[in-house]
Amino acid sequence: MKLNQDGLLVVISGPSGVGKGTVRQALFDMKGHNLVYSVSMTTRQPRAGEVDGVDYYFVTEEEFKKRIEENRFLEYANFVGNYYGTPRDKVEEQLALGNEVVLEIEVQGALQVKERKPDAVFIFIAPPSMTDLEHRLVTRGTESYEIIKERLEKARREIGLAPEYDYIVINDDVHNAADRIMAIIRAEHARTKRCLDNYYALMEE
């Protein structure tokens, strides 16, 4: 019996190149869970093959700014002229259904969510070392050395924010990292503060 039947908001973040997306995919490939991926909203145009409501919710800049004014995002940011954000209503709908909602976002976005949803579970994905992170960025082969250097400097600053999170998971192996995150999710359902009311009700039966 699971004392806590409520949904759980799980925020996964970490520096660029650490493998957040790969770990998240490995987590979702595991069986026997109620994980739901939180789809972000953006003002950029859809790319070939992208589906509205699956890859992103595509909206106009006017609509996005209206939602900002109405406080309808858990977090948002502007990257290279386009807005990206996590719709509050979509997340809360899934939480109300008792699902575990997973956000895979940047560090600054995670800190915004923490202000609005302090009861969420915050997991920082860290590289085994800065040397390993640099190797990953270089072997991607998609950016110049100058850009990689900027990313590494930003990563050092973000790694310094790890104490703001509830857990730190080292991505030394994708499947091991996913296993650790799943263990965290299951343990959080048994956390006293999440299930105490149901526990007392059960003891009175």
C-alpha positions in Angstrom: 0.0 0.0 0.0 1.3 3.5 -0.9 0.3 6.0 1.7 0.9 9.0 -0.6 -1.3 8.8 -3.7 -0.8 12.4 -4.7 1.1 13.4 -7.8 4.8 14.4 -7.5 6.6 17.1 -9.4 10.1 16.1 -10.2 12.5 18.7 -11.5 15.7 17.4 -13.3 18.3 19.9 -14.3 22.1 20.4 -14.6 24.7 22.0 -16.8 24.7 21.8 -20.6 26.2 18.6 -21.9 25.7 16.6 -18.7 23.2 14.3 -20.4 19.9 15.4 -18.8 17.8 14.4 -21.9 19.5 11.0 -22.2 18.9 10.2 -18.5 15.3 11.4 -18.7 14.7 9.1 -21.7 16.2 6.2 -19.8 14.0 7.0 -16.9 10.9 6.9 -19.0 12.0 3.7 -20.7 11.7 1.9 -17.3 8.6 0.0 -16.6 6.0 0.3 -13.8 5.7 4.0 -13.3 3.2 6.9 -13.7 5.8 9.4 -15.1 4.5 12.1 -17.3 6.8 14.4 -19.2 6.0 18.1 -18.9 5.7 19.6 -22.4 7.1 23.2 -22.6 5.4 26.1 -24.4 7.3 28.3 -26.9 6.9 31.2 -29.3 9.4 29.8 -31.9 8.1 28.2 -35.1 7.7 24.4 -35.3 10.5 22.5 -36.9 9.9 19.8 -39.5 8.3 16.8 -37.8 7.4 18.6 -34.6 3.9 18.2 -33.3 2.0 20.7 -31.3 1.2 19.4 -27.8 3.8 16.6 -28.1 7.1 18.4 -28.7 6.0 21.8 -27.6 2.9 23.9 -27.2 3.4 26.5 -30.0 1.8 29.9 -29.3 2.2 33.5 -30.5 4.4 35.9 -28.5 1.3 37.9 -27.7 -0.3 34.8 -26.1 2.9 33.9 -24.2 3.2 37.4 -22.8 -0.5 37.3 -21.7 0.2 34.1 -19.8 3.2 35.7 -18.1 1.0 38.6 -16.9 -1.5 36.1 -15.6 1.2 34.1 -13.7 0.5 31.0 -15.7 4.0 29.7 -15.9 6.1 27.8 -13.3 9.1 29.1 -15.1 10.0 30.9 -18.3 12.9 32.4 -20.2 13.8 34.1 -23.4 16.5 32.4 -25.6 17.7 34.0 -28.8 14.5 36.0 -29.3 12.0 33.2 -28.5 10.2 32.5 -25.2 10.1 29.1 -23.5 8.2 28.1 -20.4 6.5 25.5 -18.3 2.6 25.9 -18.3 1.4 25.8 -14.7 -2.1 24.5 -15.6 -0.8 21.5 -17.6 1.5 20.4 -14.7 -1.3 20.8 -12.1 -3.7 18.8 -14.2 -1.4 15.8 -14.2 -0.5 16.2 -10.5 -4.3 16.1 -9.7 -4.5 12.8 -11.5 -1.8 11.4 -9.2 1.0 11.3 -11.8 4.6 12.0 -11.4 5.4 15.0 -13.6 9.0 15.3 -14.8 10.4 18.7 -15.8 13.8 18.6 -17.6 14.9 22.2 -17.5 17.9 24.5 -17.1 19.2 25.4 -13.7 17.8 29.0 -13.7 14.4 27.6 -14.6 14.6 25.1 -11.8 15.3 27.9 -9.3 12.2 29.7 -10.6 10.1 26.5 -10.0 11.5 26.2 -6.5 10.1 29.6 -5.6 6.6 28.6 -6.9 6.6 24.9 -6.0 8.9 24.4 -3.0 7.3 20.9 -2.3 8.6 19.6 -5.6 11.6 17.2 -5.7 14.7 18.9 -7.2 17.4 16.6 -8.7 20.7 18.0 -9.9 22.4 15.9 -12.6 26.2 16.4 -12.3 29.1 15.1 -14.5 31.7 12.8 -13.0 34.2 15.6 -13.4 34.7 18.8 -15.3 37.2 17.0 -17.6 34.4 14.5 -18.4 32.0 17.3 -19.1 34.5 19.0 -21.4 35.0 15.7 -23.3 31.3 15.3 -23.8 30.9 18.9 -25.2 33.9 18.5 -27.5 32.8 15.1 -28.9 29.3 16.4 -29.7 31.2 18.3 -32.5 28.4 20.9 -32.8 30.1 24.0 -31.4 33.3 26.0 -31.6 35.9 25.9 -28.9 34.9 29.4 -27.8 31.3 28.4 -27.3 32.4 25.2 -25.4 34.6 27.4 -23.2 31.6 29.6 -22.4 29.5 26.6 -21.6 32.1 25.2 -19.2 32.4 28.5 -17.4 28.6 28.6 -17.1 28.6 24.9 -15.9 31.0 25.8 -13.1 28.7 28.5 -11.9 25.7 26.1 -12.1 27.5 23.3 -10.3 28.0 25.8 -7.5 24.2 26.0 -7.2 23.8 22.2 -6.5 23.2 22.8 -2.7 19.9 24.4 -3.8 18.7 20.9 -4.8 17.3 18.0 -2.8 19.5 15.4 -4.5 22.6 15.2 -6.6 22.9 12.4 -9.1 26.2 11.8 -10.9 25.7 10.8 -14.5 28.6 8.3 -14.6 26.3 5.8 -16.4 23.0 6.7 -17.9 21.1 3.6 -16.6 22.6 3.9 -13.2 21.6 7.6 -13.0 18.1 6.7 -14.1 17.9 3.9 -11.4 18.9 6.4 -8.8 16.3 8.9 -9.8 13.6 6.3 -9.8 14.7 5.3 -6.3 14.4 8.9 -5.2 10.9 9.2 -6.6 9.8 6.1 -4.8 11.4 7.2 -1.5 9.7 10.6 -1.8 6.3 9.0 -1.8 7.2 7.5 1.6 8.5 10.8 3.0 6.7 11.5 6.3 5.5 15.0 5.4 3.8 13.7 2.2 1.9 10.8 3.8 1.3 11.7 7.4 -2.4 12.6 7.1 -3.2 9.3 5.3 -1.1 7.4 7.9 -3.1 8.9 10.8 -6.4 8.1 9.0 -5.2 4.5 8.5 -4.3 4.1 12.2 -7.8 5.2 13.2 -9.5 2.5 11.1 
